[in-house]
Amino acid sequence: MVTESVLMDEEIRAQEAAMLDDIAAELARFGQERRNLIPILQMIQARHAYLAPEALEMVASHLGIARCEVYGVATFYNQFRFHPPGKHQIRVCLGTACHVGGGEIILENFERKLQINEGETSPDREFSLDRVACVGCCALAPVAVVDEEVHGHVAPSKVEGLILGFQIEKEKEERESREDGGPE
């Protein structure tokens, strides 16, 4: 019997290989001039939602520059992610109203429940957790945005409820998959 984590690892490796193949094909559209560095990074970010270390290596090789130079440019701009986003993206507002209303406590609760730090993605790529400066819903502070849905007046107990809801949904999907003859 193949374990779920082995299947997950194989799926992730297949996704990463497909991503690198796509990047290699797209790099051919760009000249090898250094001025193409940022447009290439933006293309990768737009197509794949993050810049993998292997992608940075490919870019460096394509442009004939050091990988540390590519990394230095990429880290200068906050538009670039260096970890794959999770299936479910959670953003905790830490603007003034949310900060005063306990936003840090809400962020800490998500970190504890998901066992990841802000800016990280869970190993199974189910969840990403980020802090944001403001989502513009100050009257609802503290606020968390989960998969583009705004949750206001978030209390620590609501954090647990949100995560539990995703876990229940995942278990339901797995059960239905097994009943339909999918992998066990």
MONOR-V38453 format. One record per helix or strand of 3 or more residues. SS is the DSSP state (@ for helix, = for strand). FROM is the first residue (numbers start at 1). TO is the last residue. If there is no record, write none. Layout:
BEGIN
SS,FROM,TO  SS,FROM,TO
END
This chain:
BEGIN
@,4,27  @,34,48  @,53,63  @,67,76  =,88,93  @,96,100  @,103,114  =,127,132  @,138,140  =,144,146  =,149,151  @,156,179
END
